[in-house]
Every structure is written in structure tokens, then in C-alpha cells.
């Protein structure tokens, strides 16, 4: 890295050896790892793929990489906001912001030139746009006529056209015309597209309410930890979780907090119909993964990764 040598005279040599640490797949899905030598001190450069996860999660990931590699792990970024920097410093997480900041506590180095101002968040996908993209991914990113998507998902052609325009403007898909037909396509694999879109996806769950068991019927799909326990080796939760996009249905019979673990179930109120992408008894795995992506429990993170790998391996 020229920046390290130019500013501090640190000679950076990259290793050609393949990284073979026994790390979970979710680490390799989120970061590129490169072993380096910094003036003869071995370290691992950790560069995020796509947008940066919450710093609380990044901290756990960096610490885990360092343990498995048995050498310091250095987070390498293009930009860093003030609060993020303060959290990294507080937890002594090494980082480099190219051209701006260097913090390598294992070498007693801290150089700060400036922080970045907060950048506007990327526009989140509309519920219809998110459904369309997930439907496209489930169909292995094969060319898709918008008219077929409208029929399959139960939306008007106008709604699907608007959704495809948002996805195209975000650079997630391409659209071409064949006569009057509009066709969605991409050269990206389903797995790559899913992680590319991570910063645009919204959490499908608006909020969670708690409902007496007698009000839950067979028309509801399992969601949350209950669905995850069906898709992975995670143990079922003590309170069952269900999904619904009909908010008014639960207004009178629900409570905002769990009152009685023996007589209540949790109902997640979704932004879109959770039944659009599944024909089973659980919400679809990709939407489920998005609903749990910021869960602080590492067991949940590992279970989500296990569930996603089953999709990508098909």
C-alpha cells in the first residue's frame, strides 16, 4: 500500500499464499482477506465487500479473523465516519483509511488526517422492488419478462415496471426491450447479486407484536427464529414466530411486549406479503436472512449463513 510507505515509510509486501483459515463462509462473503508483511510484521488486510456491517458486528469479525490467523487483522476502508472511528479506537481494532487515517496499535502507529462527513444513505428498495429482485434471484437470475413477473407476483405491470426501473437505476439489473416486452437480465450470479444489493435491501419486518395463541391460524407462515430453526440446526425458540402483512388484523388482539410466554406467539408485521416467494410453511430464506441480518447473536449469524449456503449450492 503506497499510502503506508509514503506517509510512514512502512514497506508493505503482499503474500501470494492462499488464505486458508477455517473461518465461516459468512466471513468470506463479507470481506476480502490478504496476508501482508508490514516492515516484517505479518498481518491480514480485511477489506469489506460492499457496504460495511454495523461496527459491533465488524468488531467480532475482525477479532475472529485475528484469532484464526494468529496475527493482527487490519480493517482496510475507503472512508470512515467519526462515530465509527471512535468505536474502532475504543476497541483497539486496527484500521487503515486509504489516504486519510492509519491505526496500527500492534506497531504503535496512529495517524489521523481527517474523517469523512456522514454520507447520505443509499435509497432503500420499495417493497415491490425488493420482491422483484428476490424473485429474480430465486430464478437463478435467468432472463425474466416483466409481464411474467407481474403475473407470478400478483402486481400490475405498472408496479413491476416502476420496480424494475428502481433496480436498474441502482445498477443491480439491466433491462432491454424485445418489441413491447421488457426483459430483466444480468451477468451477475445470484449469490453475487444478493450481496451487491445488501445496502439497498430493507428489513422486511416493520415491527413485532404478541398475540394469544387462539388467534393464530394455519394461514400464517413461520418466520424469525422459528423459521430459521426449520432451515438450519438452530434450536427452536421458546416463543414461536409468525409473519403477517395484515397490520389491522392484529390491532385489537395484540400487545407490544411479551406478556405471557405460555399463552402468546410473536407475530412479525411485514412490509410485503411473506407468502409471495414461498410455497412451504416458512417465509422464504432470503427474506428471512434480511430480517435477521443485524441480529447480535453469533449463533443466529452462523445459522443464517448455513441456510444461505444451501441456496447458493443448489
Steps between C-alpha positions, in 0.01 A plus 500: 500500500669819376329710766677320785841534337448859388384626841682275749759313298332166575595246233192295408554162335202289395514123528398284204406217735132410499309585816390169653372593845212284625257790512122488444380575149326818614846649564615430144167631366558832677875559468802450277796373703863562399804402705766773507834583658535847653869566554536129570192472727238262363137614490176443310337783305120469524310692230117510511309379194222752448375713788645470849300302758417665834822565692387269781494212248822611329678494836405134553600409145842669522573340837401160366723534193794604719457194723483255210787666312709534816606848390351851508200561271483850351174646368569680168245764395450780250307718744415509869258712697588658834283274718628190321858614556441564870352151545793335320750696709318418823518129420860518368399366159780575248385688190626689197296757310694545178641851475346613829566295815721223633451320832731203558526452879717188460760732338429798730376703201212747493476765231186702438457749220122532481170317534225484244174682546199274519394400149134478403368148526422321178135498410338190643301278268125531491324182617396414143857557376640277774250225419584524130875478564465204736270325250764562231772354724289193583465445125881484476518844336365354175355749253159604626214671319343770716156379387575156642628651825179704531288186454706285738524762775145632465585863421395730219737542203540864603617406849751248364623749241558758773678239712726390214589865438610543862712184479654614172578848638674334795720304258367165622341380175488584133185541291455465125199508271384225267216660309254614765646260757750617763753240608708504819846346484847510658844344461526468880449173687209473747736495800699802378182694422356434845810637673532789252148607596560474875521877551172552309293230668262600777410283796170338398382512862351830616445396860403205720184464708383223731167322454312235697543156349129458432516779237771327295370288212652277232517781244808652669854407406776430751752783512785634711683251723225241446557496123877508545482189720323324209765605248804433722624319810396787730280392790136618486428812709289491815243726328388411146527769231254557215485752215212716380465807278145570621570755774137587577423135575702516822419848631248395763635158600874577529735644760828681421690292757500135596265461795469122537747260338254211540198661335645730234677475163706766329364644174736690273326771297657494152535772237393257227301178477732230642319236296602643161834317488426169672266206465604337827418559865780755557582840357755485219867467607631820337235721661562319828873571472427870444272510805781357719805667347564728798429241768779523763498126580790326326307171501231666290763643264652155448156341450408764239826431318426126508155565353633725223771253401230241431346745253825591325605136469185402312 
